[in-house]
Amino acid sequence: MASEFELIDRFFRRAAHHAVLGVGDDAALVAPTAGCELAVSVDMMVAGTHFLADVDPEALGHKALAVNLSDMAAMGARPRWALLAGALPRADLAWLEAFSRGFFALADMFEVDLVGGDTTKGPLNLCVTILGEAPAGQALRRSGAKVGDAIYVSGRLGDAALALAHHRGRTVLADDELHPCNHALLRPSPRVALGERLRGLATSVIDVSDGLVGDLGHILEASGVGATVALSRIPRSNALDRRLTGAERWLALECLLAGGDDYELCFTAPARAAASLDALSAELGLALTPIGNIEQRPGLVVTDEHGRALDALPAAFDHFRA
């Protein structure tokens, strides 16, 4: 049976190309770029809460880092260094090889160095801390939304939550629906390039990890404003669109407004930025869709296909309410 240190050496010790000192000492040494501020974030993923117990370990390795990269994107920061801590029920070499392959494939894509971490025995639990950089004074925040700003989302929302609903037996997806929804759930695409390009364009940004209602609500609270969002404008798949008009309408609303696990960016921007955002969307090959507007009146209103306010909104995910 391999020891803790043998597992680290075999699967997680790699040369750190962008750090002074990486894995192997009591702490890593990093040298921030002159004129930049550090952005630091941490996310924990627990089996049974954040992922299914039988998840593909390579996909899990991808997602464990992707959710942190998404936090960097929301700050307009360039990701640089990561630390990985994990509790493992056993030293499963095949599982670790696949997990590390998924993790490092994404790390290499974004030139992120793994510079440390910890491994222990216990119920499966993964925790990544990530550090990134943004030019001093230019990091994006949640607190800058202004009355009259348009509200945008990148990509489309709800597919990951719809996949989870399928796996939990709440709905049944056809094969052509399940594949893209599973991909959204297991291999989210962190919008790092978009986040960096939103510096100077967006007035506030957040990543959609717990559902649009809750995450946009954080922007509204931090900025001291309200908003109206048009349900018809929220980008979604045909699988969700069909359910919005049938017996599964409430399930579709939950997935679209409160499902979470989208890891798209929700941001606000003034009208003068619209042309620049259209050009950026074309350049990145990524839909940036205006879905509503910031208002003085507090609170969030979501209007239906006829412009009427929905009577009730699904609640965003909360670990202690779930």
N, C-alpha and C positions, 0 to 999 in steps of 0.2 A: 504494500500500500504506500503510495507516494505521500511524502510529508507536505505540510503547508508550504514550506520554502521551495521544495521541488516543484510543486504546482505553479507557484509564482514564476520561478525560473523558466519552466517549460512553456507556459502559456501567456505570460504577461510581462516578462522582462524584455524590453526592446530598446534599441538606441533612441535617446531623446534628441531629436534634431534641432529643437527650438528651445531647449532648456540648458542651463548650466550643468545641472546634475539631475538625473532621473531616478528610476527605480533602483533600490539597493541600499540606500542609507536611511537614517532615521527621519530625514525630511528631504524633499526635493529643493533645488535651488533654481529660481527662475529670474530672468532679468527683463522687467517690463520695458517696452519701447518708450523712448523719451517723448514726452508730450502727451502720453496716454494715461487714462485712468483704468484701473482694473474693475471688471465686472465679475462677480462671483455668485454662483448659484449651486444648489444641491437638490437632488431629487431621489426619493426612495421608491423602489418598486418591490412589492410584496406578493408572493404567489397566492393566488386566490382572490386578491384584491385588485391588482393592477394587470395581471395576466393569468391565463388559464394554466393549470398545473402541467398539461401535456403540450405546452407551446413548443414550437420548433426552436431549439436553443440558438441557432444562428440568427433567426429573426429577433429573438430576445436580446442578443448582443447588440444588434442594430438599434433596437428601440431604446435600450438602456442608455445609450449615448444620445440618440436622436432627441429625446425629450429635454435633455440639457442643452443641446445645440439650439433648440427652439427658444429656450430662455435667453440665450445670447442674441438670437435674431430679434427678439422683442425689445432688447436694449440697444439695438444697432451696433452691437459689439462683434468683433472678430474673435472667434474661439481660438484659444492657444494651448491650454494645458488641462488635463483631466486627472482625477484620482478616482479609483474604483475600489469600493469595499463590498464584500459579499459574504453572506452566511450560506453555506452549502450543506445539505443533509448528508452527503457522502462525496468522496473524491472520484467522480465519474469522469474518466479521462476523455471518452468520446464526447460527452456533453460539453466539457470544458473546451475541447478543441473547436467544436462548432460555435460555441458562444464567443470565444475569443476571435474566431474568424469573422463573425458578423460585426463585432465591436471594432476591430481594427480596420476592416474594409471601410467603414464610415469615418473612422478617425483619419485614415489616410486621405480620404476624399476632401476633408476639411483641414488637413495639415495640423491635426491636434496630437500632441504628445501625451501619452499616459506616463505620468511622472511619480506615481505612488498609489498606495491603497492598503487594504488589509483583507485577510481571509480567515474565516473561522467556521466551525461546525455548528449547524443549527438549521431551523426551518428556512427554506429558500427565500432570500431577501437580498436585494442588490441596491447599492447606493452609489451614485456618481456625483462628485463635486467637479464643477467646471470653472475655469477662469478664462476670461477674455479681455480684450482691450477695446476702448473707444477713445477717440481724440478728446482731450480734456474739455469738459463743458458741453460735449455734443451727444452724450448718451441719450437714448430715447427713454421717455418715462410715461407713466400712466396719467400724469397730473396736468397735461397741457391742453386738453380739449377745450375749444372755444365755441360759444353760441354761433350757429351758422355753419360750422364745419360739417362736411360730409363724413359719414361712417362707411368704411370699406372693410371687406374681408378678402383674403387671398384664397385661391383654389376653390374648393367647395366643402361644405360642412355635412356632417351626419353619417357618412358612410361607415366610419369605424364603429360608431354606436349601433348602427344597424347590423353590422356583422356580429357584434356581441349579443344583440337581441336574438339573432338566429342561433348562436351557439347555446344560449340559455333557454331556447325553446319558446320564445315569445312571438316569433314569426318564423316563416319558412321562406328562404331565398332560393330562387332558381339558380342553376349553375352559372348562368351568365351574369347574375347579380352578385353571387357570393364571391367570385374571384376578385373583382375590384374592391369590394367592401373589406374582404380579408386583407388585401394588400394595404389598404388605408389603416387598418387596425394594427397590423404586425410590422409594417415598414413605413412609418410616416416620413415625409420629406421635410426636414427642417429648413425654414425659409431664410437662411443666413444671408444669402446674397441680397434678397429683398430688404432685410432689416438694415444692412449697411447702407443701401441706397435710399432708404427712407429718411436718413439724417438730413435735416434741412427741408424736408417736404412734409412729414407727418408731425402733427402737434401732440399726439399721444399714441401709444402702441401697447398691445398686450398679446400674448399667444393664447389661442383657444385650446385650453387643456381640460377645463372642467365644464365646458358648455358656454355658448354665446351669451345667454342671459346672465350668467354669473360673472363671466369675464368682462363683458362690456359693462356690467354693473360696477366692477372695480374701477374702470376708467371714469364712469360717471361720479362715483363717490370721491375719487381722488381729485377730480377736476371741479367738483361742485356744480355739476350741470345735470340735465336730463336728456332724453333722446326718444325719438320715434323711429322704429324700424318697420319696413314693409316686408311681410312674410313672403310675398310674391317675388321680391328681389333677391332673396337669399339663395345663393347658388347651391344646387343639390343635384344628385343623380336621378335618373329616371325611376330607379327603384324606390326612392323616397317620394318622388313626385306622385307616383301612382298611389302610394299609401296615404298621401295627404287628402285625397278625394274619396277615400273609401272607409271601410269599417275600422281600419287601423290608423285613423287620422291622429289619435292622441299619441300612439307609439311614434308616428312619424314626427310629430311636434317635439316629443321628448328627444329623439335622436338629433333633430335639426337645431333645437334651441338649447338643449341641456345635456346632450349625450357626452360631450367631452371627447378626449383622445383624438381631436382633429389636428392639433399642432399647426394650424394655419395662423396667420396674423390678422388681428382685428385692429384697425387704426383709424384715426381721424385726420382730416386734412382740410385746409381752406379751399374755397372755390378756385382760387388762382393756381392751385397745384394740379387741377384736373388734367390739363394737357400734358404736363410732365409725367403724371401717373399713367396716362394712356400710353405714352411712349415707353415708359419703363415696363409696363405690362407686355408690350410687343417685344421689347428687347429680351426680357427674361422668359418669354413664352409661358407666362403665368397670368391667369385671370385675376384682375383686381376689380372687384365689383362694389359699386356704391349701393348700400342697402338702407340708408336712412340718414337722419340729420340730428345734430346736437341742438338742444333747445334750452331755454332758461328754466322752464318748468321742471321741477325735480322728478326723478323716477324714469322708468323705462316703459314705453308703450309699444306693443307689437300689433300692427294692423293686419287684418285678414285680406283675402283677395278682393273684397268689396270696400276696403278702406276703413272698416270698423275695427275698433280695438278688441283684441281677444279678451274674453271674460277672465281667463286664467292662464298663467304661464307655468310651464313645468319648472320645477326647482333645479338649479344647478347641482352638480355632484358635491357632496360634503361627506367626508369620511365618517363623521360622527353622527350623521343623519341617515346614511345609507343602510 
